[in-house]
Amino acid sequence: MPTMYDEIWVGAKGMYKTEPVIADGGEVIIYAPHIKEISVVHGKLIYEVGYHVRDYFVKQWDKFKNYPWGVLAHSTHLRGIGTYDAERGIEKPRITVTLATAIPEEVCRAINLNYRNPASIDVKDWMARANDDLLVLPKAGEYLYRVKR
């Protein structure tokens, strides 16, 4: 993510603008070692609700209806499409979302996101290996991607 995105609240664009081209079962890694915050303004609420697919909130509406809907929308935008079986309490996102940021692993896990140490990623190597199975977007979040039909 470019440095103009200084928290996940805005850095989520790197996920939801690329989600349409990610295969089922794929992964989006938001590589942004400069990001240290979920959201300065909304962080407390995000820590309370976490990141979930839309149906997680819709099928438990009484529990979440009093949260600001913009916070819930942000949560679903970063988590992406998926399902939630309320009877069994099982959430199935379509893709995996991983943060490779300065946000600690325990925080990522607590808000229902995966974590990867950003130091484990060699961006130049990934760019050299980019192909149909690996898409590297140096200006992630600036463009909306769609599959050409």
GIVEN-V697898 format. One record per backbone hydrogen bond with DSSP energy under -0.5 kcal/mol. NH is the residue of the N-H (numbers start at 1). CO is the residue of the C=O. E is the energy in kcal/mol with one decimal. If there is no record, write none. Layout:
BEGIN
nh->NH co->CO e->E
nh->NH co->CO e->E
END
This chain:
BEGIN
nh->2 co->140 e->-0.5
nh->5 co->2 e->-1.9
nh->6 co->4 e->-0.9
nh->8 co->37 e->-2.1
nh->9 co->38 e->-2.2
nh->10 co->7 e->-1.0
nh->11 co->7 e->-2.7
nh->12 co->8 e->-1.8
nh->13 co->10 e->-1.5
nh->14 co->11 e->-1.9
nh->15 co->12 e->-2.0
nh->16 co->12 e->-2.1
nh->17 co->13 e->-1.8
nh->18 co->15 e->-1.4
nh->19 co->15 e->-2.0
nh->21 co->18 e->-2.1
nh->22 co->19 e->-1.8
nh->25 co->94 e->-2.8
nh->26 co->23 e->-2.6
nh->28 co->96 e->-2.7
nh->29 co->27 e->-0.5
nh->30 co->28 e->-0.6
nh->30 co->98 e->-2.9
nh->31 co->29 e->-1.2
nh->32 co->30 e->-0.9
nh->32 co->100 e->-2.5
nh->35 co->32 e->-2.3
nh->36 co->6 e->-0.6
nh->36 co->34 e->-0.5
nh->43 co->39 e->-1.5
nh->45 co->42 e->-0.5
nh->46 co->42 e->-2.2
nh->47 co->43 e->-2.7
nh->48 co->44 e->-1.3
nh->49 co->45 e->-2.4
nh->50 co->46 e->-3.3
nh->51 co->111 e->-2.3
nh->52 co->50 e->-0.5
nh->56 co->53 e->-1.2
nh->57 co->53 e->-0.8
nh->57 co->54 e->-1.1
nh->58 co->54 e->-2.3
nh->59 co->55 e->-2.6
nh->60 co->57 e->-1.2
nh->61 co->58 e->-1.1
nh->63 co->60 e->-1.4
nh->64 co->60 e->-1.1
nh->65 co->61 e->-2.5
nh->67 co->64 e->-2.1
nh->71 co->68 e->-0.8
nh->72 co->68 e->-1.7
nh->73 co->69 e->-2.7
nh->74 co->70 e->-2.3
nh->75 co->71 e->-2.3
nh->76 co->72 e->-2.1
nh->77 co->73 e->-2.4
nh->78 co->74 e->-2.2
nh->79 co->75 e->-1.7
nh->80 co->76 e->-2.7
nh->83 co->92 e->-1.9
nh->85 co->90 e->-3.0
nh->86 co->84 e->-0.9
nh->89 co->85 e->-1.7
nh->90 co->85 e->-1.7
nh->91 co->89 e->-0.6
nh->92 co->83 e->-3.1
nh->94 co->81 e->-3.3
nh->96 co->26 e->-2.7
nh->98 co->28 e->-2.8
nh->98 co->96 e->-0.5
nh->99 co->114 e->-2.8
nh->100 co->30 e->-2.7
nh->100 co->98 e->-0.5
nh->102 co->32 e->-0.6
nh->102 co->35 e->-2.3
nh->107 co->104 e->-0.6
nh->108 co->104 e->-2.2
nh->109 co->105 e->-2.6
nh->110 co->106 e->-1.8
nh->111 co->107 e->-1.6
nh->112 co->109 e->-1.5
nh->113 co->108 e->-2.9
nh->114 co->97 e->-2.4
nh->116 co->99 e->-2.3
nh->120 co->117 e->-2.0
nh->121 co->118 e->-1.6
nh->122 co->120 e->-0.5
nh->123 co->121 e->-0.8
nh->126 co->122 e->-2.4
nh->127 co->123 e->-2.7
nh->128 co->124 e->-1.9
nh->129 co->125 e->-1.5
nh->130 co->126 e->-0.6
nh->130 co->127 e->-0.7
nh->131 co->134 e->-1.6
nh->134 co->131 e->-0.6
nh->136 co->134 e->-0.5
nh->137 co->135 e->-0.5
nh->138 co->136 e->-0.6
nh->140 co->137 e->-1.4
nh->142 co->139 e->-1.8
nh->145 co->17 e->-3.0
nh->145 co->143 e->-0.5
END
